[in-house]
Structures are given as structure tokens and as C-alpha cells.
Amino acid sequence: MPALPSALEGSPVHPLPLITASAARLGLVRPSNELVPPARAGDGGTIVLGLVGETLSGRSPLDRLEEFCAHPDTAVLWGTALPPQALSADTVGRALDRLDDLGTRKMFTACAVRAATQWG
């Protein structure tokens, strides 16, 4: 068996790939892009996906997301490369403020309707 390259590095991703696949089936990113303005470092939908993934993977409170995002391959986990500064406290705060202004029930309802349509 060949030896692994010394530059190979791993990071625990826990349920993030499963969460991302489910979010893709629900179409979470596209409506989030329409509702949440893009940040300097990434689109609003991917930031929302990152927040959902972090919340569902048990990270609480949602702090030091920028630090967490520096390790995994975000292009694999979230479908879009997301630089660490995309999840800075300021960027996340603006995205959460925008979601609050719009009403989180609106976003939840849109996802719930899609889930009901797809899975009955």
C-alpha cells in the first residue's frame, strides 16, 4: 500500500455534507441569495447555508465561524468556495439582520413547501 503524501490534511466535517445535500434538494441557497444581500467575501445564500450547517452540526453559540471556515474545504462542503472572512462577525451579523428584517418564517415556509412538494 503506498504511503499517504505528507501534505495531506484532514478536518472533521461531521454532518456538513449531509446538511449541504439536503439544503441543495430544498433549494435553500437560491432564495437566500435573493433575500440576503451578498457580502464582500461571498454570496448571501452560501453564508446562510454556512450558518444553517454550523447550527445543525452542534456549534453553539455561533462564534468563531471565521476560524472554523479556515479549515475545511468549503467548496466541497457548501458548493462554493467561501473564504474565512465571509463568516466574520460583521458579515454574519448583517446576514442575520437581513433575515430578521424579512422574517425567518418566510424563509422557513419556502423551504417547508419545497420539502413537502419533493418528499410528500
N, C-alpha and C positions, 0 to 999 in steps of 0.2 A: 504494500500500500504506500503510495507516495506521501511524503511529508507535506503538511499544510504550509503555505507561504507564511513567513514571519510577519508580513504586513496585514494579515487577516485579523479583523477585529469584530467582535460581536457585541450586540446590545440587546438587553431584554425588551421585547416588544409587547409581551403579554397579549391581551385580546385585540390590539390595534388593527391587525389585518382583517379580522372578522368584523369589527366595527366599521372599518372602511368599506368592506364589501357590502355590508348591509346598508350603509349610507348611500352607496352608489345605486343599489336597487331601489332605494326610496327617492333618489334624486335630490338629496339634501343640498349638494353644493350649488347647483344652478340657481334655485330660488334664493339661496343665501347670497349669491353673487348679485342678484337683482335687488335684494333688500339691504344688504350691508355694504357700505362703500368700500372700495379697495383701499388697502393700506399701502404705504410706500414699499413695503417688502413682500407683499403678497395679496392675493385676491381675498375678498371678504368671505366667500364660501369656503375656501380651504382653511381660513382661520377659524370659522365656526366649526368645521369638521375636526380641526385640532382640539378645540375646546370640548366638543362632544366626546371625542376619543379619550381625552385626558380624564374627563369626569367619569366616564363609564369604566375606565381602567383602574379606578380607585384612588386617583391622586386628589387629595383634598387637604387644604384649600388649593385653589388654582394659583399657586405662586411658583416662581422659578421655572415657568414654562420655557422661557428662552434658553435656560440651561439644559433642560430635558431635550429640547429640539436640536441641540447641537450634536447629539449622539446618534440617534437612528437615521436611517436613510429615508427622509421624508418623501422623496419621490416614489419609493416603493410603498410606504405606509399610507400616504394620502393622495397619491396620484399626481402630485405636483411638488416639485422641489420647493421647499419652504425654508428660507434662511432663518437662523435663530432669531434675528431681530424682528421677524414677522410676529413672534409671540412675546414681544416685550410688554411690560405692564401698560404702557401708554396705548399701544396698538390694541391689545385685548380690551382695555377699558373703553376705548372708542367703539369697538365692535359690540361690546355688551351694552353700552349706552344706546346704540342704534337699535339693537334688538329690543331693548326695553321700550324705546320710543314707539316701535312698530307693534309691540305686543308679542310676547313669546307664544301666546296661544295661537296666533295667526300662523306662525311657523310650525308649531306642533300639529295644528289641524291640517295643514298642507301635507305634512309627512304622514299623518294618520290616514288621510284619504288615499294617498298613494299606496300605503301598505294594505289597506282594505281592498283596494282595487286589484292589487297584484296577488295577494295571498287569500283573499276572500274573507 
